[in-house]
Amino acid sequence: MGIIDSKKGVIGILTGGGDVPGLNPAIRAVTIRALREGYSVIGLRRGWAGLIELVRDKKYDNKDNFLILTEEVVNKAGRTGGTFLHSSRTRPSHVPKAAVPEHLKNTYNQEINDLTPEVLKNLEWLGIQYLIPIGGDDTLSYGVHLHKQGVKVVAIPKTMDNDVPGTDYCIGFSTCVTRTIELTHSLRTSAGSHERFLVIEVFGRYAGYSALLPTMAGAANRCVIPEHKFDIDRLTELMLYDRKSNPSRYSVVLVSEGAMFTDGDMVFESQEADMFGHKKLGGIGDRVSLKLKELSPKYNDNKIINVINQRLGYLVRCGDPDAIDSIVPMAFGNIALDLIMEGSFGRLITLRNGSYSSAPLEVVTSTKKVVDISKYYNIERLRPEYKRFESKPLFIMTSDY
């Protein structure tokens, strides 16, 4: 049916999950190349949500669900952070009853509903022949599902955790690491002035790359990551050692949001879960800070050491992209068009060992990408371990999974 004419076909593009710098450059790269090659482009709003909330009626105002993309539209936002198409954590195959769009409630009234039939109908109604989802493993896992349903999918990896399998690099990671290093160094002035421990909580649910890489770069003395449960007594002892070795008498630890005490589990802000079953993490940094202060006298001649506790949160994912997150999205977007023009679908755009390529999309759901602690993390010293840099990828620890 279709809502716009096109010489070669219509490409749909969407962004799902958390926002990161680099999404708008990716949307811009796809759109400009596609238009110049003779395709039309539709931007789907709010990730997969736009595809379940769309009403198949040309008289209905669907401006909140999709947008026809032009060079003028994408050039306005192409160098900025975030995503002008907006985002959500919608999973069309697992939509709770309360989240089913009003016009579909009579048809889908189970506690959990699979709205994939509506997604397929809506893609056909829009005339979308090719689909480019940009997201992390949650967003892209549904892309795998659609690919198996016959949709021509080419996916672009995005996440500041850098944990999408199949690729060394995901859009957003470099800016996250850059900001983490900058903000940690800024906070050192306060930690040094007051001779305190500095505890900084960073993103990283299952993978600790966003804590490990800044620590390797010298932003922190120690880091605790989701891949290894840590002993808080050992961390306290190490932090005291670092503090005593520092002329300014302070020390720094980066704490992944998914890190866990030896006898504990992940810490959540609330028990409410999204459609992918994830509860919102947050609070492990607070607990680490309390325990460090409580245990500090044990290793400091019975004297308490106070703690500066900071959660970086959205400070590392807001604002404009850095150089890498401006260049990589441009390359990823153009590779996506190359694959579409070659008729190669069910692919994930990748960056492996410094080279751009693609991999079967199923890699997203077939394995997990986490830090190989046997190679890159010293569990005794609670910090990165690195022996040789020759032949390693740009971000050193991101090629093994």
N, C-alpha and C positions, 0 to 999 in steps of 0.2 A: 504494500500500500504506500507507505512512505509519506513524509510531510515536506520533503524538499527534493528537488531534482539534482542529479549528480551524473557526471560523465562516467565515472569508474565505480562508484559505490559510496556508501555512507559508513563512516567510522564513528563509533561511540567511544567516549573516554570518560572515566570516572576516577575519583580519589576516595579511598576508604580508610577507616581507622584514624589514628592520631595525625594531626597536622605536623609537617616538618618543612623547613626551608628547602626549596628545590622542586616542589610540586608544580608551582606556576611555570617555571622554566621548562619542565617536562611537557606540560599541557601546550605551552607555546610552541615547542619544537615539533610536537606531533601535528598540531594544527597547521602551522605555516608550511611544513613539508607536504602534508596531505593536500592542502588547497592547491599548491603549485603543481602537484602531480595529477590533479583533476578529481580528487575526492571531495566530498562534503564531510563536515565534522559536527557531531552533536555532543555537547557536554552534558552529562547526566549529573544532576545535583544531589549532594548529600550521599555520595557513594551508592550502595545498592538500594538505599531508601527511595531514590528517585524512580527506580524501576519497579517498585512494588506500590508506590503511591500514585503513579500516573493513572489518569482516567482516559480511556480510549474513546474520546469524543472531541472532535475538532472544535466544537463550540466551547469546550471547557478550558478554563485558563490554567494551563500546565506550567506557567512560568517558574513555579517553585520546584518543578521536577526535571526540566531540561532547558537547555539554551543552545541555539544554533551559534556555533563559533565562527568568527571571522578574524582576519589579521588585526583589525582595529581592536576587537575585544581582547585578544590574547596579548597584544603588545602593551596594553595599559597595565597589565599585571605580571608580565613575563619576567621581570627582574625583581619581583618582590617575594616575601615569604608567605607561608600559609598556602591555602588553596581557595581561589575565588569561586570554585565550583562547590565549596563546602564539603563536609564529610560527616560520616556517622559510623557507628559500629553495628550496622544492620546485617543480619544473616538471613536472607530470604527463605532458606530451607528450614529455619527454626524460629519462626516468628511467634512470640507469645500472643495469646488471645487479646490482651489489652492493647497490643501494638498493631493489630491488623487494621489497615485503612478502613474508614467508615463504609466506603462503597463495596467492600469485599466481606463485610462481617457476616452477611447471610450465607455466604458460600464457605467461609473458613471460620469455624466456631469451636475448634478443638483448643485444648490448653496450649499446645504447640502446633503450629501450622506450617506446611511446606507450600510456599507461594511461588515455587519455581514455574509452574504452568503459567502464572500471570506474567512473570519475568519474560518468558519466551514469547508470549503473545504481545507484550509491550515492545519488545525488540522488533518484532515483525511489523507492528503498527507504526513504529517510528521509521521503519525502513533501514534499520541498522544491520549491516551485513558483517561488520568486523567490530570486535570489542577489545578495547585496551584498558583493563583495570590497573590502577597504580595503587599499591598497598603492601602491607606486611603479610605474614603467612595466614592470618585470619581472612583478610579480604581476598587474597589470592586463592585460598582453599576453595572458596565458592566459585572462583574463576575456573578451577579444575573441574568442579561439578558441572558447570555450564559447558565446558569443552567436551565432557563426556556425553552431554546432551546434544552435541552437534554444532554448538556455537563456535565461530571462528575467533578464538581468543589468542591474543599476544599480550603478555603481562610484563609490567615493569615493577621491580622490587623497591619498596620504600619502607624504611623504619629506622629510627635513631638508635635502636638496639642492635641493628646490623645482623639480625638473626634469621633472615630468610635463607633457607638452604639453597645450594646451587650457585651462589654468587659470593665473591669476596666482599662486594660492596653494595650497600643499599642507599638510596637517596636519603639525605638527612643526617647520616652518621658523622660526616666530617664536620659539619657545623656544630653538632652536638659535642664532639670532642673538643673543637676549638673553643666553644663557649665555656665548657667545663674547666678547661685549663685557665682561661682568662679570669673567670669568676673565682676560682680557687685561689689563684695568685692575688686577686684583689682582697679576698678575705684574710689572707696571711697577715696583713698589716694589723688587723684587730687581734688576731690570735697572738702575734708577737708582742703587741703592746701590753697584753694582759697575761702573757705567759701561760696560755691555755692549750688544751686539746682543741683541735678543729675537726668536727665531724660533719661531713657533707654527704647527704643522700642524693643519689643520681638515679636515672632511669635504668631499667634492666630487670625484666621479670624472670626470665629463665637463662638469659645469657649475660655475662659480665663484661662484655667488650667496652661499654661506655664508662666503666670504672677502671678497667685494666689498662686501656691505652693512655688515658691522661696520667695515670700513675707511672707508667713506663716513661712518659715524657717529662717526668719530674714534678708534676702538679701535687703529688701526695707522697707520703712515706709508705703508707700501707693501703691496701684495698681489700674488701671482703665482697665476694661475688656469689651468685646463686648456685654455681656448680660445686661448691665445697662448703659444708657447714663449718662454722668457725668457733673456736673456743674463746670466749670473751676474756678469760684470764690471760690467755696467751696474747691476745690483742692489747690488753692493758699493759702487759710487761713490755711489749715491743714499742708501744707508744711512749712509755716512760724512757726507754732507751733512746729513742729518737729525740725526745724532748731534751734529755740531758746532753746529747751530742750536738744540739743546735745552740749556737751562741745567743740566739734570741729566745730560747727556752719555750718552744712550742713544737707541736707535731700535728700531722694531718692524716686523716684516713678518709677514703672515699668508700661509701657504702651503697652497693646496688640495692634497689628497692625490693628485690627478690631474695636478698641474702638472709640466711637463717642461722640462729645460734645452734650449737651442737645438739642441744636438747629441745629445740623449738621448730616452729614452722613459719611459713610466710606470714607477714603482718599486713592486715587489711584495714582500710579506712572504714569500710562497711561490709556487710554480708550480701549486699545486692550485687547480682552478677549481670553482665551484658549477655547478648544473644550467643556469644561464643563461650559462655560459661566462666568468664574471667571476672573476679571481684577486683575492685579498685585497690591497688597496693598503696601503702604509705604508712610510715610510722616506725620502721625499723631503725631509722636514724635517731629518733627520739629515745628508743630503748637502749641503743648502743651508748648514747650520750649519758643516760642515767647510770648505766652499769660502769662506764669508764670512771665517772666521778665517784661512784660508790666504792669501786675497787682500788682507786688510785692510792689511798694511804698504805695499802698492802705492799706497794712497790716504791713508796716515796717517803719513807721514814715517818709513817703515820700522818702525813700531811695531805689534805685534799687538794686535788687539781680541778679547777672549774673547766667547763666545756662551752665552746661556741658551737651551736648546732644549727645547721642551715640545710633546708631542702631546696635544691635548685629548681626542680619541677619545670614549669613552662618557660623559664628564662633561657633554657638551652634549646627550645624548639620554636621560639618566636623570632620575629625579625627577619632580615634579609639573609639569603644563603651566602656562604663563603665561596671562594673560588672553585673548589672541587664540586660543591653542590650547585654551581652554576654551569660547569662544563659537562659533568657526567649526565645530568638530565637531558641536555641537548643531544648528546651522543645516544643515550637510551631511546629517546623519541625518534631519532632518525633510523636507528636499527629496527624499531618497531615497524616503521613504514617499509623498510627494505624487506622484512619478512612478509608483510601483507602483500607486497607487489610480487614476491616470489611464490606466493601461495603456500607459505609455511606457517601452520597454525599449531596451537597447543604448545607454545614456546614461552619460556621465561628469558627476558633479556638479562645477560650476566656480564660481570667484569671479573675475570679470573687471571691471576698472576700478571696483571698489567695489561691484559688484552680483552677487548670487547668481543662478546660472542652470545650464544643463546644455548639453553638446555631444555629438555622436555619439561613441560609445565608440571608434570606429576611429581617432580623432585620436591615441590613445595610441601606435599603431604606425605612423602615417603620416608622422610628422615627429619631429624632435628639438628639445628646448628647451634652449638654451644662451645664454650672455651674448652680446649683440650688441656685439662689441668696437668696431665702427665708431662706435657711439653712446655706449657706457657705460664704455669702458676706454681709458685713455691708454697706448699701448704704449711711449712714450718715458719717461713718468714712473712707469710700473708702479703705477698707482693708478686709482680710479674717476674717471670723467669725467661731469660733470653740468652742464647749462647752464640748463635751465628745469624747474621743478617743477610748474608749473601744468598741470592735467589729467592728471598722471601718477597711476598707481595707488599704493596705500599704500606698497608696497615699491619704488617708483620704476622699477627696472630689470627687472621680471619680466613685462612684458606683451608684449614682442616675442620671437617665436620662429618 
